[in-house]
């Protein structure tokens, strides 16, 4: 079946944002009087848990911190997460983060070709807009026919729920779509939804298991900045455009 839609994960896929998330978490912890400090090694471990609130609960519970048993802990987690989201948005609004190589070009190419665009992520809708507005423009959210984000489904990645939901909203079968991911949990989610997956690993996911993905490449590439093939069989080309994707997915 012909390719009709591109489904994008956000963090690590559209841009290298995880260090900004980590910074915002640590700032929020300090603001709430917590002595929690998530360094890079710890954050790499915590990223195996999808969702910021889920990550905080996992951290407190697995380390048997007394606060995890407090009746007010769920509310505290919610308030910390809201504060962290505001901090994250302020950092991105300052222009500190750029899209990964090839992302803006491919999105523009897809729009010109009449392909539909969608977001399928575990992060919040606020975080999606916080990234897209300063990098693609204030109206960029409107370029996406469907934005699947946050708690719009009961189970987050690696469950297939978010991709299944997005495809239902698009009214398309998986054979007409391709998913873009950067992590093992994302690949597992897309594969469970029967989607073909193209992987561009992020800072924290370079050593993940991407078994089942169509291909793993260093980034989407530019005419003067070709991608590197890390795994899989890919069509000839120096960068990912709509024609390249059609050859990858349609065979």
N, C-alpha and C positions, 0 to 999 in steps of 0.2 A: 504493500500500500504506500501511497505517496506521503512524503513528509509534509505535515501541516502545522506543527507547533513545536516550539522550543520551551522546555520547562527548566527553570533555573533555581538551584539552591542559591543561598545568599552568602553567608559568612564563609570566607575562604575560597568561594567559587567566583562570585562577582568581584570581590576585593579581599585583600588580606586584612581582615578586621579583628581577628581574635586577640591581638595584643591590645587593641583599644577596649575590647570587652573586659579583658583582664584588668587593665588600668581602672576602668570605671567601677568594676566590682571592688577593687581594693580601696578606692576612694570612698565608696559607699559604706564599706565596712568601718572605716575610720570615722565617718560621719555619725554612725550609729553606735560608736563606742566599743566596737568589737576588735579584738586583737588578731583577727584572721588576716593572714597575708598569703595570697595565692601567687607563688613564684612560678616560673615557666615549667619546671618539672612537675609540680603539683597540678598546674592547670592542664598540662598535657594528659594527665591521668583523669582529671575531672571531665574533660571534653568527651570522654567515652559515654558520659551521661548527657543526653540531649535535653535542652531547656534550662534556662538560667535558674528558675525557682527549684526545679528538680535537682540541679547541680548543688545548690546550697543545702537542700535537705539531705542529700546523699553525703555531702562533706560532714555535716554535723552528726548524722546518725552513724556513719561508718567509723568515725573517730570517738563515738560514745561521749560527745560533749554534753554536759548537763543541760544546756539550753535546748537541746533537741527534745527533751521530755517536758519542757515547759508548755503549759496550755496555751500560752500566747505566741508560741513559736511560729505557727502557720501565718498568723497575721504579721509578725515581724518579717518573715521571709517576703511576704507580699509588699510590704512597705520598703524594704531594702531594694527589692527588684525594681520598684517604681522609681526610686531615687537613682539607682544605677542606670536605668533607661534614660532618664533625663541627662545624666552626666555623659553618657555615650553620645546622645544626640548633639550636645553642645560641642564635644570634641570633633565630631564629624563636620559640624557646621563651620568649624574653623578651617576646613580645607586640608586637614592632615592626612587624609586617606585618598588614594587614587584607585580607579578600577584596575583590575588585572589586565595584562596585555591582551589586546584583541577583543575584549568584552564590548566596549562601546561600538567598535567597528562592526562586530557580528550582529549586535542588536539592530544597528542601522541597516545592515544588509538584509536582515530578516524582514524588517518592516517594509523595505522597498520591494521585496519579493512576495509580499502578501502573506507571509507566515504569521501565525498567532504566537503571542508571547504570554508566559505565565510564570509566576513565582511559586515555589514549593519549598517552604522552609519551616524550621522549628522556632525561629526567632520571632519577635513581636512585629505586628504591622508598623508600629512606630519606628522600630529599628530599620525596617526595610525603607521607609520613606526618608529616614535620616541619612541613609546612604545614597539613595537615588537622587534626591533633590540637589545636593551640592555637586554631584558628579555628572549627572545627565540633564539636570534642569528641573524646575519646579513642577512641570507637567509630566515628568517621566512616569509616575505611577499610572497615569492614564494610558500609557503605551501597552500595559499588560492587561489582557482580557480578564485574567483571574489572578488574584493574589491570595494564595493559601499560606497563612502565617499564624503563628501563635497557637491559641487554643481552639481553633476552628474544627479540630478533630480530636477524638478521645485519646488516641495513642500517638506519640511522636516517633520520629525515626529511631530505630530501624524498622518500625512497623510501616506498612505500605499506606496507611490511612491518608496521609497528606497528598500523596500522588493520586490515589484513587479518587479523593475528593476533587482535586483540580481537574482531572480528566472528566469526571461527571459534569462539572461546571462548564467545561469546554464542549462537552458532547462529543468527545473523540475517543477512539480506542487507543491502546498503547502503541499499536503498530504504526500510528500516524504521528507519533511524538518521539522526541529524544530528550533525555534528562541530562543535565550538567551537574556534576557533583565533585566534591573534593575529599570526602571521607568514606571510611568503610561503612559507617552507619547509614550514610546517604546512599551508597551503592546498594546495600542490602535492602533498603526501603524501596528504591526504584526497581530493583530486580523482582522483589516480591509483588510489585504492581505490574510486572511483565513488561517493563520499559527497557529499551536500549539505553545504555549509559555511557557517556563520555566523561572521563575524569581528568581534572587538572588539580593535582595535590596542593594543599596549602602548607603553611609553615609548620603546623602541628600534626599534619597527616601524611607526611612523606613516606613513612614506614608502614602505613596501613595496608591491609589486605584488600586489594581491589578485584579479587577473583570474580569473573562473570561480566566485567565491564567490556564494552566493545573495544576500548583502547584507553590508555593512560598517556597523556602528553604533558609537557612541562607547563604550557599555557596555550591560549588560543592562537597566538602568533600574530605577527604583522608582516606586511610585505618586506620590510627591512629588518625584521626580527623573527626568524623562523622558530617554530616550536621544536622541541626535542621529543622524539618518541621514546617513552619509558617502558611501554608494554603494549602488546596487541598488534594487529595488522591494520594499517591505515592507508587510505588512498594517497596517491602522490599529491604533493603540495607543500607549501611553506607555512601556510596559515589556514585557519578554519573559516570557511565562508559557507554560504547556503549550498553551493554546488558540491563542495567537499563533504558536507553533512549528508546530502542526499546519496552520494556514493557510499558513504560509511553505513548508513542506515538501510537504504533500499537495496544495496548490493548490485 
